[in-house]
Amino acid sequence: MRLLSNGATRVQVAAHEIGNGVYTVVGQMAAEQLGVPLSAVSVEVGDSLLPPAPVAGGSNTTASACSAVLKACEAIRRKLAGPAGERLEDQFKRLGVGAIEEYAEFIPPGAPPDAIKQLYAGKPTLVGGAQGAKRMYATGAEFVEVRVNARTREIRVPRIVGAFAAGRLMNTRTARSQYLGGMIWGISSALHEATEIDRGTARYVNDNLADYLMPVNADIDQVEIILVPEQDDFVNPAGVKGLGELANVGTAAAVASAVYHATGIRVRELPIRIEKLLDV
């Protein structure tokens, strides 16, 4: 991380933007901790020449990257320490430098001491959850309303509600968007998606979006997301927990349970299609 006397900040980390919002949350963390405008922060990711980050999966990007950025910012602030209210430009003049650069590493609780060394070698380490001295899960609950047509057995989900607690939310807008997409994906998994294989030729039958069923706007009605405030000072310096997968892991189970309540048929293999309810 590099900070200039005019507040311009550059953050570099070899994380990847795959819809996890890493540009936004990393920039926010740097701006917040250094007291500079978000517009003054540039974020560089996605290059193996940058300081390493874990894989973009397992709900760990925000927690790991933001924790490392937080530690780098703390190191910069220690160097800038001066009289209260002193301008940033004057702090740099006092130090006699034109820029301050800091490199920081974050090793999560339970990870081996050589985790960063292994990360530089391309071997990420994922910890947390049930490992270690404390449970470090994000938690959630989902509730769905299901309607099954008495004649055609068509299934509709007119309403779904999810409540989630995932530590500190760096950006409530992007978090809500991820939950929204995850819950809709969960409905898709429960009722539509299936990979069809021709066993005679070992080829995929539905290998395009014309044949692979996914929900459209008409399939999704009311989606309500409740962000439950939570503070966890143990999980990592940023207090962030992963939420990428949290939104959809319970959706299919909730839909299947609601279908059971409506029909008396317990479906244990997804997707839940009309033919599985024909003997009602």
C-alpha positions in Angstrom: 0.0 0.0 0.0 1.2 3.5 -0.8 0.0 6.9 0.5 1.0 10.2 -1.0 0.9 13.6 0.7 -2.1 14.7 -1.3 -4.1 11.7 -0.1 -3.8 9.6 -3.2 -3.7 6.0 -2.1 -2.8 2.8 -4.0 -3.7 -0.7 -2.7 -2.3 -3.7 -4.4 -3.4 -7.3 -3.7 -3.5 -10.4 -6.0 -7.2 -11.0 -5.2 -9.7 -11.5 -8.0 -12.9 -9.8 -8.8 -15.5 -12.4 -9.7 -18.5 -10.5 -8.3 -17.3 -10.5 -4.7 -16.9 -6.7 -4.7 -13.2 -6.7 -3.9 -12.5 -3.4 -5.6 -15.2 -1.7 -3.5 -14.5 -3.2 -0.1 -10.7 -2.9 -0.3 -11.0 0.7 -1.4 -13.5 1.4 1.4 -11.3 -0.1 4.1 -8.3 2.0 2.9 -10.3 5.2 2.7 -11.9 4.6 6.1 -8.6 3.8 7.9 -6.5 6.5 6.3 -9.2 9.2 6.4 -9.0 10.0 2.7 -11.9 10.1 0.2 -12.8 6.9 -1.5 -12.2 8.6 -4.9 -8.6 9.0 -3.9 -8.0 5.3 -3.5 -7.0 3.1 -6.5 -7.2 -0.6 -6.1 -5.2 -3.0 -8.2 -6.0 -6.7 -8.2 -5.9 -9.8 -10.4 -2.1 -9.9 -11.1 0.1 -12.6 -9.7 3.0 -10.1 -9.4 1.0 -8.4 -6.6 1.1 -9.4 -2.9 -0.7 -12.8 -2.8 -4.3 -13.4 -1.7 -6.3 -16.6 -1.2 -8.4 -18.1 -4.0 -11.6 -16.2 -4.8 -13.8 -18.8 -3.2 -14.8 -20.2 0.2 -16.2 -16.8 1.2 -12.8 -15.5 2.2 -11.8 -12.7 -0.1 -13.3 -9.8 1.9 -12.2 -11.1 5.2 -8.6 -11.8 4.2 -7.9 -8.9 1.9 -9.6 -6.3 4.1 -7.7 -7.6 7.2 -4.4 -7.2 5.4 -5.3 -3.7 4.2 -6.4 -2.8 7.7 -3.0 -3.8 9.1 -1.1 -1.9 6.4 -3.2 1.2 7.2 -2.4 0.9 10.9 1.3 0.8 10.1 1.0 3.9 7.9 -0.9 5.8 10.6 1.8 4.9 13.2 4.4 6.6 10.9 2.1 9.6 10.5 1.4 10.0 14.2 1.5 13.7 15.1 -0.4 16.5 16.7 -4.2 16.2 16.5 -5.7 18.0 13.6 -2.4 18.2 11.7 -2.9 18.2 7.9 -1.7 15.2 6.0 0.5 17.4 3.9 2.2 18.8 7.0 2.6 15.3 8.4 4.6 14.3 5.3 6.7 17.5 5.5 7.5 16.7 9.1 8.7 13.2 8.1 10.6 14.6 5.1 9.1 12.0 2.7 7.0 12.2 -0.4 5.3 8.8 0.0 4.8 6.1 2.6 4.6 2.5 1.6 3.7 -0.5 3.8 3.4 -4.2 3.2 1.2 -6.2 5.5 0.3 -9.9 6.0 -2.7 -11.4 7.7 -2.6 -15.0 8.9 -6.0 -16.1 10.3 -6.3 -17.9 13.6 -5.6 -21.6 13.2 -3.5 -21.2 10.0 0.1 -22.6 10.1 2.9 -20.1 10.6 4.2 -20.6 7.1 0.8 -19.9 5.5 2.0 -16.8 3.7 5.1 -18.5 2.4 2.8 -21.3 1.1 0.6 -18.7 -0.4 3.5 -17.2 -2.4 4.1 -20.7 -3.6 0.5 -20.9 -4.9 -0.9 -23.1 -2.0 -3.7 -21.3 -0.2 -4.8 -22.4 3.3 -8.5 -22.2 4.3 -9.3 -22.3 8.0 -12.1 -21.2 10.3 -15.6 -22.6 10.7 -15.4 -25.4 13.2 -11.6 -25.3 13.5 -9.7 -23.5 16.2 -10.7 -22.4 19.7 -14.0 -20.7 18.6 -16.7 -21.3 16.0 -16.3 -18.7 13.2 -19.4 -19.2 11.1 -21.6 -16.8 9.4 -25.2 -17.8 10.1 -28.6 -17.4 8.4 -32.1 -18.6 8.3 -34.5 -18.7 5.3 -38.3 -19.0 5.0 -40.2 -19.6 1.9 -43.8 -19.7 0.8 -44.5 -22.3 -1.8 -47.7 -22.8 -3.9 -48.3 -26.1 -5.7 -51.1 -26.2 -8.3 -53.6 -28.9 -7.4 -54.1 -30.0 -11.0 -50.8 -29.4 -12.8 -48.4 -29.7 -9.8 -46.5 -26.7 -10.9 -44.5 -25.2 -8.1 -44.2 -21.4 -7.4 -42.3 -19.6 -4.8 -44.1 -16.2 -4.3 -42.2 -15.2 -1.2 -38.8 -15.8 0.3 -37.3 -14.2 3.4 -33.7 -14.5 4.6 -32.0 -13.2 7.8 -28.2 -13.3 7.9 -25.5 -12.4 10.3 -22.0 -12.3 8.8 -19.9 -10.1 11.1 -19.1 -6.6 9.9 -20.6 -5.8 6.5 -18.1 -3.6 4.6 -20.8 -2.5 2.2 -24.5 -3.2 2.9 -25.5 -2.5 -0.7 -23.2 -5.1 -2.2 -23.9 -7.5 0.7 -27.6 -7.3 0.0 -27.0 -7.8 -3.7 -25.0 -11.0 -3.0 -27.7 -12.3 -0.7 -30.4 -11.5 -3.3 -28.5 -13.4 -6.0 -27.8 -16.3 -3.7 -31.4 -16.7 -2.6 -32.6 -16.6 -6.2 -29.9 -19.1 -7.1 -31.1 -21.3 -4.3 -34.7 -21.3 -5.8 -33.1 -22.1 -9.2 -31.2 -25.0 -7.7 -34.4 -26.3 -5.9 -36.8 -26.1 -8.9 -35.0 -25.8 -12.2 -31.3 -26.6 -12.5 -30.1 -30.0 -13.6 -27.2 -31.2 -15.7 -28.6 -33.7 -18.2 -26.1 -36.2 -19.6 -26.6 -38.6 -22.5 -25.2 -41.8 -21.1 -24.8 -43.4 -24.5 -22.5 -40.7 -25.8 -21.3 -39.3 -22.5 -22.2 -35.8 -23.7 -24.1 -33.0 -22.0 -27.6 -32.6 -23.4 -28.4 -29.2 -22.0 -25.1 -27.4 -22.6 -26.4 -23.9 -23.3 -28.8 -21.4 -21.8 -31.6 -22.3 -24.2 -31.8 -25.8 -22.7 -30.4 -25.4 -19.1 -33.3 -24.2 -17.0 -32.9 -21.1 -14.9 -35.4 -18.8 -13.3 -36.5 -15.7 -15.1 -38.2 -12.6 -13.7 -41.6 -14.3 -13.9 -40.4 -17.0 -11.5 -39.2 -14.7 -8.8 -41.6 -12.6 -6.8 -41.0 -11.1 -3.4 -37.5 -11.5 -1.9 -36.9 -9.9 1.5 -33.4 -9.7 3.0 -32.7 -9.0 6.7 -29.2 -7.9 7.6 -28.7 -8.9 11.3 -26.1 -6.7 13.0 -23.2 -8.7 14.4 -19.7 -7.8 15.8 -17.0 -10.5 16.1 -13.6 -9.2 17.2 -12.0 -12.6 17.2 -12.6 -13.9 13.7 -10.1 -11.5 12.0 -8.9 -7.8 12.4 -11.6 -6.6 10.1 -14.4 -8.5 11.9 -15.6 -9.7 8.5 -17.2 -13.1 7.9 -17.9 -14.7 4.5 -21.3 -14.4 3.0 -20.9 -15.6 -0.6 -22.3 -19.1 -0.2 -24.4 -18.3 2.9 -27.5 -17.1 1.0 -28.1 -20.2 -1.0 -27.1 -23.2 1.1 -30.4 -23.3 3.0 -32.8 -22.3 0.2 -33.3 -25.6 -1.5 -33.9 -27.3 1.9 -36.5 -24.7 2.8 -38.3 -25.1 -0.6 -38.2 -28.9 -0.2 -39.7 -28.7 3.3 -42.4 -26.3 2.1 -43.3 -28.7 -0.8 -43.5 -31.5 1.8 -45.9 -29.4 4.0 -48.0 -28.7 0.9 -48.1 -32.2 -0.6 -46.9 -34.7 1.9 -44.2 -35.8 -0.5 -40.7 -35.6 0.7 -38.4 -35.0 -2.3 -34.7 -35.6 -1.5 -33.2 -35.2 -5.0 -33.1 -31.9 -6.8 -34.5 -30.3 -8.8 -38.1 -30.8 -7.6 -40.0 -31.1 -10.8 -43.6 -31.8 -11.7 -43.2 -35.5 -12.3 -41.9 -36.0 -8.7 -45.3 -34.8 -7.4 -47.7 -36.6 -9.8 -48.6 -39.3 -7.3 -50.1 -36.8 -4.8 
